[in-house]
Amino acid sequence: MAAVGLLRQRARWDRDALRIRSMMYGELSFFHPLERLPDTLQRLDFIVFDLLPTMSLPFYSMYIVILFGPAHAILFIGAIYFLLLWISLFNMALAFVLFSRSPSFFSLGAAFIFPFYQGIYMKCARFFSYSSEILFATSRRDDYVPPRVRRALFADEVGKVVS
């Protein structure tokens, strides 16, 4: 049940982040006259390393299955998992060395789960969140936003449309 709650919370955060970035602040447009370099780099980082890979995940998955066949696609994804696992273990070992700590049983278990969690679970959660926001503007109906904030947001959007 905790995984479902985490998934719902992440979906709200991701939908709102996309809404704020794209619709309210226009971060997906490429020409800002007064934009500073750090803002441009942060925006491009979001687009190149988060939005595009997340939205292309189902198409890339289908491409892998078509290219390798179902059996070899599973082996390919397993190989990627083990590569990410070794990177995760290396990062954890580096952190333990840098902070002079010894690894615990929990941290080693987390290292095995992290590639699956970050690489598959969170990518799928973000894909559904971004898709629902792009197609249906789902964040408009989130019930956790206080009514006064929702009224202010919608009043501001109505003003932008009218002017």
DSSP file with accessible surface (Angstrom, degrees, kcal/mol):
  #  RESIDUE AA STRUCTURE BP1 BP2  ACC     N-H-->O    O-->H-N    N-H-->O    O-->H-N    TCO  KAPPA ALPHA  PHI   PSI    X-CA   Y-CA   Z-CA
    1    1 A M     >        0   0  197      0, 0.0     4,-2.0     0, 0.0     5,-0.2   0.000 360.0 360.0 360.0 -32.3    0.0    0.0    0.0
    2    2 A A  H  >  +     0   0   87      1,-0.2     4,-2.5     2,-0.2     5,-0.2   0.861 360.0  56.4 -66.5 -32.7    2.9    2.3    0.7
    3    3 A A  H  > S+     0   0   58      2,-0.2     4,-2.4     1,-0.2    -1,-0.2   0.888 106.7  49.6 -66.2 -36.1    4.1    1.9   -2.9
    4    4 A V  H  > S+     0   0   75      2,-0.2     4,-2.6     1,-0.2    -2,-0.2   0.925 111.2  48.9 -68.4 -42.2    0.7    3.0   -4.2
    5    5 A G  H  X S+     0   0   39     -4,-2.0     4,-2.4     2,-0.2    -2,-0.2   0.913 112.1  48.6 -62.5 -41.6    0.8    6.1   -2.0
    6    6 A L  H  X S+     0   0   67     -4,-2.5     4,-2.9     2,-0.2     5,-0.2   0.926 110.9  50.9 -64.0 -41.9    4.3    6.9   -3.2
    7    7 A L  H  X S+     0   0   66     -4,-2.4     4,-2.3     1,-0.2    -2,-0.2   0.915 111.0  48.0 -63.4 -42.4    3.3    6.5   -6.8
    8    8 A R  H  X S+     0   0  158     -4,-2.6     4,-2.1     2,-0.2    -1,-0.2   0.910 112.9  48.1 -65.5 -41.4    0.3    8.8   -6.3
    9    9 A Q  H  X S+     0   0   53     -4,-2.4     4,-2.5     2,-0.2    -2,-0.2   0.931 112.2  48.6 -64.8 -44.9    2.4   11.4   -4.6
   10   10 A R  H  X S+     0   0   51     -4,-2.9     4,-3.0     1,-0.2     5,-0.3   0.892 109.1  54.4 -62.1 -38.3    5.1   11.2   -7.3
   11   11 A A  H  X S+     0   0   16     -4,-2.3     4,-2.7    -5,-0.2     5,-0.2   0.929 109.4  47.1 -62.1 -44.2    2.4   11.5  -10.0
   12   12 A R  H  X S+     0   0   53     -4,-2.1     4,-2.4     2,-0.2     5,-0.2   0.935 114.2  47.4 -62.3 -45.3    1.1   14.7   -8.4
   13   13 A W  H  X S+     0   0  129     -4,-2.5     4,-2.5     1,-0.2    -2,-0.2   0.930 114.7  45.4 -62.7 -45.1    4.7   16.2   -8.1
   14   14 A D  H  X S+     0   0    9     -4,-3.0     4,-2.4     2,-0.2     5,-0.2   0.904 113.2  49.4 -68.1 -41.2    5.6   15.3  -11.7
   15   15 A R  H  X S+     0   0   28     -4,-2.7     4,-2.6    -5,-0.3    -1,-0.2   0.941 114.7  45.1 -61.5 -45.5    2.4   16.6  -13.2
   16   16 A D  H  X S+     0   0   32     -4,-2.4     4,-3.0    -5,-0.2     5,-0.3   0.891 111.1  52.9 -66.9 -38.4    2.7   19.8  -11.3
   17   17 A A  H  X S+     0   0   35     -4,-2.5     4,-2.7    -5,-0.2     5,-0.2   0.936 112.2  45.4 -62.4 -43.3    6.4   20.2  -12.2
   18   18 A L  H  X>S+     0   0    3     -4,-2.4     4,-2.8     2,-0.2     5,-0.5   0.928 113.9  49.5 -65.7 -42.1    5.6   19.8  -15.8
   19   19 A R  I  X>S+     0   0   11     -4,-2.6     5,-1.7    -5,-0.2     4,-1.6   0.937 113.9  44.7 -62.3 -46.6    2.6   22.2  -15.6
   20   20 A I  I  <>S+     0   0   76     -4,-3.0     5,-1.7     3,-0.2     7,-0.2   0.940 117.1  45.6 -65.0 -44.8    4.7   24.8  -13.8
   21   21 A R  I  <5S+     0   0   55     -4,-2.7     6,-3.5    -5,-0.3     7,-0.3   0.922 126.8  24.3 -64.2 -45.8    7.6   24.4  -16.2
   22   22 A S  I  <5S+     0   0   26     -4,-2.8     4,-0.4     4,-0.2     6,-0.3   0.933 129.4  30.3 -92.2 -47.2    5.7   24.4  -19.4
   23   23 A M  I  <<S+     0   0   83     -4,-1.6    -3,-0.2    -5,-0.5    -4,-0.1   0.877 126.0  33.2 -88.5 -38.3    2.5   26.1  -19.1
   24   24 A M  I   <S+     0   0   40     -5,-1.7    -3,-0.2    -4,-0.2    -4,-0.1   0.874 133.5  23.6 -88.2 -38.2    3.0   28.8  -16.4
   25   25 A Y  S   <S-     0   0  153     -5,-1.7    -2,-0.1    -6,-0.3    -3,-0.1   0.446  93.4-130.5-108.5  -2.2    6.6   29.7  -17.0
   26   26 A G    >   +     0   0   24     -4,-0.4     3,-1.4    -6,-0.2    -4,-0.2   0.830  48.5 155.8  61.1  36.0    7.0   28.7  -20.7
   27   27 A E  T 3   +     0   0   46     -6,-3.5    -5,-0.2     1,-0.3    -1,-0.1   0.660  63.4  63.9 -71.5 -14.5   10.2   26.8  -20.1
   28   28 A L  T 3  S+     0   0   60     -7,-0.3     2,-0.3    -6,-0.3    -1,-0.3   0.564  83.9  89.4 -87.9  -5.6    9.7   24.5  -23.1
   29   29 A S  S <  S-     0   0   61     -3,-1.4     3,-0.0    -7,-0.1     0, 0.0  -0.670  72.5-144.5 -85.8 149.2   10.0   27.5  -25.5
   30   30 A F  S    S+     0   0  117     -2,-0.3     2,-0.6     1,-0.1    -1,-0.1   0.473  73.5  72.9 -97.2  -3.6   13.5   28.2  -26.6
   31   31 A F        +     0   0  190      2,-0.0    -1,-0.1     0, 0.0    -2,-0.0  -0.872  45.2 158.7-122.3 102.3   13.6   31.9  -26.8
   32   32 A H    >   -     0   0   61     -2,-0.6     3,-1.2     1,-0.1     8,-0.0  -0.984  28.4-152.9-117.0 118.6   13.7   34.0  -23.7
   33   33 A P  T 3  S+     0   0  131      0, 0.0    -1,-0.1     0, 0.0    -2,-0.0   0.850  93.7  32.1 -64.6 -32.6   15.1   37.5  -24.2
   34   34 A L  T 3  S+     0   0  167      2,-0.0     2,-0.2     0, 0.0     0, 0.0   0.152  86.9 136.3-111.1  19.9   16.3   38.0  -20.6
   35   35 A E    <   -     0   0   54     -3,-1.2     2,-0.2     1,-0.1    -3,-0.1  -0.462  46.3-137.1 -74.6 138.9   17.2   34.4  -19.8
   36   36 A R     >  -     0   0  159     -2,-0.2     4,-2.0     1,-0.1     3,-0.2  -0.544  23.4-110.6 -89.9 159.0   20.5   33.7  -18.0
   37   37 A L  H  > S+     0   0  121      1,-0.2     4,-2.8     2,-0.2     5,-0.2   0.899 115.6  53.6 -58.8 -45.0   22.8   30.9  -18.9
   38   38 A P  H  > S+     0   0   82      0, 0.0     4,-2.3     0, 0.0    -1,-0.2   0.904 109.7  49.6 -60.1 -35.4   22.2   28.8  -15.7
   39   39 A D  H  > S+     0   0   66     -3,-0.2     4,-2.4     2,-0.2    -2,-0.2   0.915 111.1  49.1 -66.9 -41.5   18.4   29.0  -16.4
   40   40 A T  H  X S+     0   0   33     -4,-2.0     4,-2.7     2,-0.2     5,-0.2   0.930 112.5  47.7 -62.2 -45.3   18.9   27.9  -20.0
   41   41 A L  H  X S+     0   0  100     -4,-2.8     4,-2.4     1,-0.2    -2,-0.2   0.904 111.9  49.6 -64.9 -39.7   21.1   24.9  -18.9
   42   42 A Q  H  X S+     0   0   77     -4,-2.3     4,-2.1    -5,-0.2    -1,-0.2   0.921 112.5  47.6 -65.0 -43.0   18.6   23.9  -16.2
   43   43 A R  H  X S+     0   0    4     -4,-2.4     4,-2.3     2,-0.2    -2,-0.2   0.937 113.3  47.2 -64.1 -44.9   15.8   24.0  -18.7
   44   44 A L  H  X S+     0   0   60     -4,-2.7     4,-3.2     1,-0.2     5,-0.4   0.875 108.8  55.8 -65.9 -35.3   17.7   22.0  -21.3
   45   45 A D  H  X S+     0   0   87     -4,-2.4     4,-2.3    -5,-0.2     5,-0.4   0.930 109.0  47.3 -60.3 -45.3   18.7   19.5  -18.7
   46   46 A F  H  X>S+     0   0    9     -4,-2.1     5,-2.8     3,-0.2     4,-1.3   0.940 117.1  42.5 -61.3 -46.1   15.1   18.9  -17.8
   47   47 A I  I  <>S+     0   0   17     -4,-2.3     5,-2.6     3,-0.2    -2,-0.2   0.955 122.2  36.8 -67.5 -48.7   14.1   18.5  -21.5
   48   48 A V  I  <5S+     0   0   70     -4,-3.2    -3,-0.2     1,-0.2    -2,-0.2   0.890 128.3  30.0 -76.2 -39.7   17.0   16.4  -22.7
   49   49 A F  I  <5S+     0   0  142     -4,-2.3    -1,-0.2    -5,-0.4    -3,-0.2   0.532 134.2  18.4-103.4  -6.2   17.6   14.2  -19.6
   50   50 A D  I  X5S+     0   0   30     -4,-1.3     4,-1.9    -5,-0.4     5,-0.2   0.637 122.8  39.1-125.3 -59.7   14.1   13.9  -18.2
   51   51 A L  I  ><S+     0   0   21     -5,-2.8     4,-2.6     2,-0.2     5,-0.2   0.957 118.2  42.9 -66.8 -52.8   11.2   14.8  -20.5
   52   52 A L  H  ><S+     0   0  102     -5,-2.6     4,-1.8    -6,-0.2    -1,-0.2   0.942 116.8  45.1 -63.5 -48.5   12.4   13.3  -23.8
   53   53 A P  H  > S+     0   0   48      0, 0.0     4,-0.7     0, 0.0    -1,-0.2   0.920 115.2  49.5 -62.8 -36.4   13.7   10.0  -22.4
   54   54 A T  H >< S+     0   0    0     -4,-1.9     3,-0.8     1,-0.2    -2,-0.2   0.937 113.1  44.8 -66.9 -44.8   10.6    9.5  -20.3
   55   55 A M  H 3< S+     0   0   48     -4,-2.6     4,-0.3     1,-0.2    -1,-0.2   0.761 114.4  49.6 -73.4 -22.2    8.2   10.2  -23.1
   56   56 A S  H 3X S+     0   0   53     -4,-1.8     4,-2.9    -5,-0.2     5,-0.3   0.532  83.4  97.9 -91.4  -4.1   10.2    8.0  -25.5
   57   57 A L  H <X S+     0   0   43     -3,-0.8     4,-2.7    -4,-0.7     5,-0.2   0.903  83.1  45.3 -53.7 -50.0   10.3    5.0  -23.1
   58   58 A P  H  > S+     0   0   38      0, 0.0     4,-2.3     0, 0.0    -1,-0.2   0.917 115.7  47.3 -65.0 -37.0    7.4    3.0  -24.5
   59   59 A F  H  > S+     0   0  136     -4,-0.3     4,-2.3     2,-0.2    -2,-0.2   0.905 113.2  48.0 -68.9 -39.6    8.6    3.5  -28.1
   60   60 A Y  H  X S+     0   0  115     -4,-2.9     4,-2.4     2,-0.2    -1,-0.2   0.902 110.5  52.4 -66.3 -39.0   12.1    2.6  -27.2
   61   61 A S  H  X S+     0   0   48     -4,-2.7     4,-2.1    -5,-0.3    -2,-0.2   0.924 110.8  46.8 -62.8 -44.0   10.9   -0.5  -25.3
   62   62 A M  H  X S+     0   0  103     -4,-2.3     4,-2.7    -5,-0.2     5,-0.2   0.901 110.4  54.0 -64.5 -38.4    8.9   -1.6  -28.4
   63   63 A Y  H  X S+     0   0  128     -4,-2.3     4,-3.1     1,-0.2     5,-0.2   0.915 107.8  49.9 -61.4 -41.9   11.9   -0.9  -30.6
   64   64 A I  H  X S+     0   0    7     -4,-2.4     4,-2.9     2,-0.2     5,-0.5   0.922 111.9  47.6 -64.0 -43.4   14.1   -3.2  -28.4
   65   65 A V  H  X S+     0   0   66     -4,-2.1     4,-2.0     1,-0.2    -2,-0.2   0.922 115.6  44.7 -64.9 -42.0   11.5   -6.0  -28.5
   66   66 A I  H  < S+     0   0  140     -4,-2.7    -2,-0.2     2,-0.2    -1,-0.2   0.922 117.4  45.4 -67.1 -41.7   11.2   -5.7  -32.3
   67   67 A L  H  < S+     0   0   93     -4,-3.1    -2,-0.2    -5,-0.2    -3,-0.2   0.939 130.0  20.0 -68.4 -48.4   14.9   -5.4  -32.8
   68   68 A F  H  < S-     0   0   83     -4,-2.9     4,-0.5    -5,-0.2    -3,-0.2   0.628 105.4-117.8 -97.8 -18.7   16.0   -8.3  -30.6
   69   69 A G     X  -     0   0   22     -4,-2.0     4,-2.4    -5,-0.5     5,-0.2   0.003  40.2 -74.1  88.4 158.1   12.9  -10.4  -30.2
   70   70 A P  H  > S+     0   0   93      0, 0.0     4,-1.8     0, 0.0     5,-0.2   0.899 129.6  46.6 -58.9 -44.2   11.1  -10.9  -26.9
   71   71 A A  H  > S+     0   0   69      1,-0.2     4,-1.6     2,-0.2    -2,-0.1   0.939 117.4  41.6 -67.2 -46.2   13.7  -13.4  -25.4
   72   72 A H  H  > S+     0   0  122     -4,-0.5     4,-2.5     1,-0.2    -1,-0.2   0.797 108.9  60.8 -72.6 -26.5   16.7  -11.4  -26.3
   73   73 A A  H  X S+     0   0    3     -4,-2.4     4,-2.7     2,-0.2     5,-0.2   0.912 104.0  50.0 -64.9 -39.0   15.1   -8.2  -25.3
   74   74 A I  H  X S+     0   0  124     -4,-1.8     4,-2.5    -5,-0.2    -2,-0.2   0.916 111.5  48.4 -65.3 -41.4   14.7   -9.5  -21.8
   75   75 A L  H  X S+     0   0  119     -4,-1.6     4,-2.4     2,-0.2    -2,-0.2   0.910 111.5  50.4 -63.2 -41.1   18.4  -10.5  -21.8
   76   76 A F  H  X S+     0   0   63     -4,-2.5     4,-2.2     2,-0.2    -2,-0.2   0.934 112.1  46.0 -62.7 -46.1   19.3   -7.0  -23.1
   77   77 A I  H  X S+     0   0   77     -4,-2.7     4,-2.4     1,-0.2    -2,-0.2   0.891 111.6  53.0 -65.9 -37.1   17.3   -5.3  -20.3
   78   78 A G  H  X S+     0   0   27     -4,-2.5     4,-2.4    -5,-0.2    -1,-0.2   0.907 107.9  50.9 -63.2 -39.6   18.8   -7.7  -17.8
   79   79 A A  H  X S+     0   0   59     -4,-2.4     4,-2.3     2,-0.2    -2,-0.2   0.910 109.7  49.8 -64.6 -39.5   22.3   -6.7  -19.0
   80   80 A I  H  X S+     0   0   62     -4,-2.2     4,-2.8     2,-0.2     5,-0.2   0.912 108.5  53.8 -64.8 -40.4   21.4   -3.0  -18.6
   81   81 A Y  H  X S+     0   0   68     -4,-2.4     4,-2.6     1,-0.2    -2,-0.2   0.939 109.3  47.7 -58.8 -45.9   20.1   -3.7  -15.1
   82   82 A F  H  X S+     0   0  117     -4,-2.4     4,-2.3     2,-0.2    -1,-0.2   0.885 110.7  51.6 -66.6 -35.0   23.4   -5.3  -14.1
   83   83 A L  H  X S+     0   0  106     -4,-2.3     4,-2.2     2,-0.2    -1,-0.2   0.952 112.8  45.1 -62.7 -46.8   25.3   -2.4  -15.6
   84   84 A L  H  X S+     0   0   70     -4,-2.8     4,-2.5     1,-0.2    -2,-0.2   0.851 110.5  55.8 -65.7 -33.1   23.2    0.0  -13.6
   85   85 A L  H  X S+     0   0    6     -4,-2.6     4,-2.9    -5,-0.2    -1,-0.2   0.934 107.6  47.7 -63.7 -44.7   23.6   -2.2  -10.6
   86   86 A W  H  X S+     0   0  171     -4,-2.3     4,-2.5     2,-0.2    -2,-0.2   0.898 111.9  50.0 -64.7 -38.8   27.4   -2.0  -10.8
   87   87 A I  H  X S+     0   0   79     -4,-2.2     4,-2.7     2,-0.2    -1,-0.2   0.924 111.5  49.1 -64.0 -41.6   27.3    1.8  -11.3
   88   88 A S  H  X S+     0   0   16     -4,-2.5     4,-2.4     2,-0.2    -2,-0.2   0.925 112.1  47.6 -63.1 -44.6   25.0    2.0   -8.2
   89   89 A L  H  X S+     0   0   37     -4,-2.9     4,-2.8     2,-0.2    -1,-0.2   0.901 111.8  50.7 -64.4 -39.6   27.4   -0.2   -6.2
   90   90 A F  H  X S+     0   0  133     -4,-2.5     4,-2.7    -5,-0.2    -2,-0.2   0.933 110.9  48.3 -62.7 -45.6   30.4    1.9   -7.3
   91   91 A N  H  X S+     0   0   92     -4,-2.7     4,-2.3     2,-0.2    -2,-0.2   0.901 112.7  48.7 -62.0 -39.1   28.6    5.1   -6.3
   92   92 A M  H  X S+     0   0   39     -4,-2.4     4,-2.5     2,-0.2    -2,-0.2   0.930 111.6  48.7 -68.0 -43.1   27.7    3.6   -2.9
   93   93 A A  H  X S+     0   0   50     -4,-2.8     4,-2.3     1,-0.2    -2,-0.2   0.919 111.1  51.0 -62.1 -41.5   31.3    2.4   -2.3
   94   94 A L  H  X S+     0   0   79     -4,-2.7     4,-2.8     1,-0.2    -1,-0.2   0.914 110.0  49.4 -62.1 -41.8   32.6    5.8   -3.3
   95   95 A A  H  X S+     0   0   40     -4,-2.3     4,-2.2     1,-0.2    -2,-0.2   0.913 110.2  50.7 -64.4 -41.4   30.2    7.5   -0.9
   96   96 A F  H  <>S+     0   0   40     -4,-2.5     5,-2.2     1,-0.2     4,-0.4   0.901 113.2  45.8 -64.5 -38.8   31.2    5.2    2.0
   97   97 A V  H ><5S+     0   0  111     -4,-2.3     3,-0.9     3,-0.2    -2,-0.2   0.936 113.6  48.4 -68.1 -45.8   34.9    5.9    1.3
   98   98 A L  H 3<5S+     0   0  120     -4,-2.8    -2,-0.2     1,-0.2    -1,-0.2   0.853 120.2  36.7 -65.0 -33.9   34.4    9.7    1.1
   99   99 A F  T 3<5S-     0   0  148     -4,-2.2    -1,-0.2    -5,-0.2    -2,-0.2   0.278 106.8-122.9-104.3  10.5   32.3    9.8    4.3
  100  100 A S  T < 5 +     0   0  115     -3,-0.9     2,-0.3    -4,-0.4    -3,-0.2   0.898  63.6 136.2  51.6  50.9   34.3    7.2    6.2
  101  101 A R      < -     0   0  183     -5,-2.2    -1,-0.2    -6,-0.2    -2,-0.1  -0.883  52.3-123.8-122.3 159.8   31.3    5.0    6.9
  102  102 A S        -     0   0   97     -2,-0.3     2,-0.1     1,-0.1    -5,-0.0  -0.794  34.2-104.7-102.9 145.6   30.9    1.2    6.7
  103  103 A P        -     0   0   73      0, 0.0     2,-0.2     0, 0.0    -1,-0.1  -0.368  33.2-149.4 -69.2 143.9   28.2   -0.3    4.5
  104  104 A S     >  -     0   0   59      1,-0.1     4,-1.9    -2,-0.1     5,-0.2  -0.654  27.4-109.4-105.1 168.1   25.1   -1.7    6.2
  105  105 A F  H  > S+     0   0  191     -2,-0.2     4,-2.1     1,-0.2     5,-0.2   0.903 119.7  53.3 -62.7 -39.5   22.9   -4.6    5.1
  106  106 A F  H  > S+     0   0  166      1,-0.2     4,-2.6     2,-0.2    -1,-0.2   0.915 107.0  50.7 -62.6 -43.4   20.1   -2.1    4.3
  107  107 A S  H  > S+     0   0   16      1,-0.2     4,-1.8     2,-0.2    -1,-0.2   0.889 110.2  49.4 -66.5 -36.6   22.3    0.0    2.1
  108  108 A L  H  X S+     0   0   78     -4,-1.9     4,-1.2     2,-0.2    -1,-0.2   0.905 111.6  49.1 -68.1 -38.6   23.5   -3.1    0.1
  109  109 A G  H  X S+     0   0   32     -4,-2.1     4,-1.4     1,-0.2     3,-0.3   0.904 109.6  52.2 -64.7 -39.7   19.8   -4.2   -0.3
  110  110 A A  H  X S+     0   0   38     -4,-2.6     4,-2.7     1,-0.2    -1,-0.2   0.863 102.7  59.4 -64.5 -34.5   18.9   -0.7   -1.5
  111  111 A A  H  < S+     0   0    1     -4,-1.8    -1,-0.2     1,-0.2    -2,-0.2   0.865 106.1  47.9 -63.3 -33.6   21.7   -0.8   -4.0
  112  112 A F  H  < S+     0   0  102     -4,-1.2     4,-0.4    -3,-0.3    -1,-0.2   0.812 117.2  41.6 -76.4 -30.1   20.1   -3.9   -5.6
  113  113 A I  H  X S+     0   0  108     -4,-1.4     4,-2.7     1,-0.1     3,-0.4   0.807  98.0  76.6 -84.8 -30.8   16.7   -2.3   -5.7
  114  114 A F  H  X S+     0   0  104     -4,-2.7     4,-3.2     1,-0.2     5,-0.5   0.865  90.3  51.9 -56.4 -45.8   17.7    1.2   -6.8
  115  115 A P  H  > S+     0   0    8      0, 0.0     4,-2.2     0, 0.0     5,-0.4   0.921 115.1  43.5 -59.6 -39.2   18.3    0.5  -10.6
  116  116 A F  H  >>S+     0   0  107     -3,-0.4     4,-2.3    -4,-0.4     5,-2.0   0.943 116.8  47.0 -67.2 -46.0   14.9   -1.1  -10.9
  117  117 A Y  I  <>S+     0   0   65     -4,-2.7     5,-2.7     3,-0.2     6,-0.3   0.953 123.0  32.2 -61.9 -51.0   13.2    1.7   -8.8
  118  118 A Q  I  <5S+     0   0   74     -4,-3.2     5,-0.3    -5,-0.2    -1,-0.2   0.878 125.3  42.8 -76.8 -37.0   14.9    4.6  -10.7
  119  119 A G  I  <5S+     0   0   30     -4,-2.2    -3,-0.2    -5,-0.5    -2,-0.2   0.813 133.1   7.7 -83.5 -31.4   15.2    3.0  -14.1
  120  120 A I  I  X5S+     0   0   77     -4,-2.3     4,-2.6    -5,-0.4     5,-0.3   0.775 126.8  46.2-116.0 -57.2   11.8    1.3  -14.5
  121  121 A Y  I  ><S+     0   0   54     -5,-2.0     4,-2.3     1,-0.2    -3,-0.2   0.943 119.8  39.1 -59.0 -50.8    9.3    2.2  -11.7
  122  122 A M  H  ><S+     0   0    2     -5,-2.7     4,-2.8    -6,-0.3    -1,-0.2   0.859 114.2  54.0 -72.5 -34.0   10.0    6.0  -11.7
  123  123 A K  H  > S+     0   0   46     -6,-0.3     4,-2.5    -5,-0.3    -1,-0.2   0.924 111.7  45.5 -64.6 -42.9   10.2    6.2  -15.5
  124  124 A C  H  X S+     0   0   52     -4,-2.6     4,-2.4     2,-0.2     5,-0.2   0.924 113.2  50.1 -65.5 -42.2    6.8    4.5  -15.8
  125  125 A A  H  X S+     0   0    6     -4,-2.3     4,-2.3    -5,-0.3    -2,-0.2   0.933 113.3  45.7 -61.0 -44.9    5.4    6.7  -13.1
  126  126 A R  H  X S+     0   0   34     -4,-2.8     4,-3.3     2,-0.2     5,-0.3   0.887 109.5  55.4 -66.2 -38.8    6.7    9.9  -14.8
  127  127 A F  H  X S+     0   0   41     -4,-2.5     4,-2.6    -5,-0.2     5,-0.2   0.947 111.6  42.9 -58.7 -48.4    5.5    8.7  -18.2
  128  128 A F  H  X S+     0   0  139     -4,-2.4     4,-2.4     2,-0.2    -2,-0.2   0.896 116.2  49.3 -66.7 -36.2    2.0    8.3  -17.0
  129  129 A S  H  X S+     0   0    3     -4,-2.3     4,-2.0    -5,-0.2    -2,-0.2   0.951 114.8  42.6 -66.3 -49.9    2.2   11.6  -15.1
  130  130 A Y  H  X S+     0   0    2     -4,-3.3     4,-3.0     2,-0.2     5,-0.2   0.913 115.5  50.5 -64.0 -42.1    3.5   13.6  -18.0
  131  131 A S  H  X S+     0   0   20     -4,-2.6     4,-2.9    -5,-0.3     5,-0.4   0.930 110.7  48.0 -62.6 -45.3    1.1   11.9  -20.4
  132  132 A S  H  X S+     0   0   25     -4,-2.4     4,-2.0    -5,-0.2     6,-1.0   0.871 114.8  46.9 -65.5 -33.1   -1.9   12.6  -18.3
  133  133 A E  H  X S+     0   0    1     -4,-2.0     4,-1.4     4,-0.2    -2,-0.2   0.924 115.3  44.3 -73.6 -42.9   -0.8   16.2  -17.8
  134  134 A I  H  < S+     0   0   95     -4,-3.0    -2,-0.2    -5,-0.2    -3,-0.2   0.934 125.1  32.5 -67.1 -44.1   -0.1   16.8  -21.5
  135  135 A L  H  < S+     0   0  122     -4,-2.9    -3,-0.2    -5,-0.2    -2,-0.2   0.878 138.1  14.1 -82.5 -38.8   -3.2   15.1  -22.8
  136  136 A F  H  < S-     0   0  136     -4,-2.0    -3,-0.2    -5,-0.4    -2,-0.2   0.392  86.2-125.8-122.9   0.8   -5.8   15.9  -20.0
  137  137 A A    ><  +     0   0   22     -4,-1.4     3,-1.7    -5,-0.3     4,-0.3   0.931  40.8 175.2  49.3  50.5   -4.3   18.6  -17.8
  138  138 A T  G >   +     0   0   27     -6,-1.0     3,-1.8     1,-0.3     4,-0.2   0.795  64.2  70.6 -60.6 -29.6   -4.9   16.3  -14.9
  139  139 A S  G >  S+     0   0    7      1,-0.3     3,-1.1     2,-0.2    -1,-0.3   0.754  85.3  69.7 -65.4 -19.0   -3.2   18.7  -12.4
  140  140 A R  G <  S+     0   0   99     -3,-1.7    -1,-0.3     1,-0.2    -2,-0.2   0.777 102.7  44.3 -65.5 -26.1   -6.2   21.1  -12.7
  141  141 A R  G <  S+     0   0  155     -3,-1.8    -1,-0.2    -4,-0.3     2,-0.2   0.300  78.4 129.2-103.3   7.2   -8.3   18.5  -10.9
  142  142 A D    X   -     0   0   14     -3,-1.1     3,-0.8    -4,-0.2    -3,-0.0  -0.486  48.4-152.9 -64.2 128.6   -5.9   17.6   -8.1
  143  143 A D  T 3  S+     0   0  139     -2,-0.2    -1,-0.1     1,-0.2    -4,-0.0   0.492  82.4  73.4 -86.0  -1.1   -7.8   17.9   -4.9
  144  144 A Y  T 3  S+     0   0   91      2,-0.1    -1,-0.2     3,-0.0    -2,-0.1   0.610  72.3  97.8 -88.1  -9.5   -4.9   18.7   -2.6
  145  145 A V  S <  S-     0   0   26     -3,-0.8     5,-0.0     1,-0.1     0, 0.0  -0.647  86.1-112.3 -77.6 128.5   -4.5   22.2   -4.0
  146  146 A P     >  -     0   0   60      0, 0.0     4,-2.4     0, 0.0     3,-0.5  -0.293  23.6-119.8 -60.1 144.2   -6.1   24.7   -1.6
  147  147 A P  H  > S+     0   0   86      0, 0.0     4,-2.8     0, 0.0     5,-0.2   0.868 111.8  54.0 -55.9 -39.2   -9.2   26.4   -3.2
  148  148 A R  H  > S+     0   0  175      1,-0.2     4,-2.1     2,-0.2     5,-0.1   0.896 110.4  47.1 -65.9 -35.5   -7.8   29.9   -2.9
  149  149 A V  H  > S+     0   0   49     -3,-0.5     4,-2.6     2,-0.2    -1,-0.2   0.925 112.1  49.9 -70.2 -42.7   -4.6   28.8   -4.8
  150  150 A R  H  X S+     0   0   67     -4,-2.4     4,-2.7     2,-0.2     5,-0.3   0.928 111.0  49.4 -61.0 -44.2   -6.6   27.1   -7.5
  151  151 A R  H  X S+     0   0  161     -4,-2.8     4,-2.6     1,-0.2     5,-0.2   0.924 111.7  49.2 -61.6 -42.1   -8.8   30.2   -8.0
  152  152 A A  H  X S+     0   0   64     -4,-2.1     4,-2.1    -5,-0.2    -2,-0.2   0.913 112.2  48.1 -64.7 -41.7   -5.8   32.4   -8.2
  153  153 A L  H  X S+     0   0   49     -4,-2.6     4,-2.1     2,-0.2    -2,-0.2   0.941 115.7  43.0 -63.4 -47.0   -4.1   30.0  -10.8
  154  154 A F  H  X S+     0   0   59     -4,-2.7     4,-2.4     2,-0.2    -2,-0.2   0.871 112.3  53.0 -71.1 -34.5   -7.2   29.8  -12.9
  155  155 A A  H  X S+     0   0   64     -4,-2.6     4,-2.2    -5,-0.3    -1,-0.2   0.918 110.2  49.2 -64.1 -39.6   -8.0   33.5  -12.7
  156  156 A D  H  X S+     0   0   83     -4,-2.1     4,-1.8    -5,-0.2    -2,-0.2   0.911 111.5  48.5 -66.0 -40.0   -4.4   34.2  -13.9
  157  157 A E  H  X S+     0   0   31     -4,-2.1     4,-2.1     2,-0.2    -2,-0.2   0.900 110.0  51.3 -68.2 -38.0   -4.8   31.8  -16.8
  158  158 A V  H  X S+     0   0   89     -4,-2.4     4,-2.4     1,-0.2     5,-0.2   0.921 109.1  52.0 -64.1 -40.5   -8.1   33.3  -17.8
  159  159 A G  H  X S+     0   0   36     -4,-2.2     4,-2.2     1,-0.2    -1,-0.2   0.885 109.1  49.9 -62.7 -37.7   -6.4   36.8  -17.7
  160  160 A K  H  < S+     0   0  106     -4,-1.8    -1,-0.2     2,-0.2    -2,-0.2   0.888 111.8  48.0 -67.8 -38.2   -3.6   35.5  -20.0
  161  161 A V  H  < S+     0   0  123     -4,-2.1    -2,-0.2     1,-0.2    -1,-0.2   0.915 113.8  46.6 -69.6 -40.5   -6.1   34.0  -22.5
  162  162 A V  H  <        0   0  120     -4,-2.4    -2,-0.2    -5,-0.2    -1,-0.2   0.916 360.0 360.0 -69.3 -42.5   -8.2   37.2  -22.6
  163  163 A S     <        0   0  131     -4,-2.2    -3,-0.0    -5,-0.2    -4,-0.0   0.097 360.0 360.0 -82.9 360.0   -5.3   39.7  -23.0
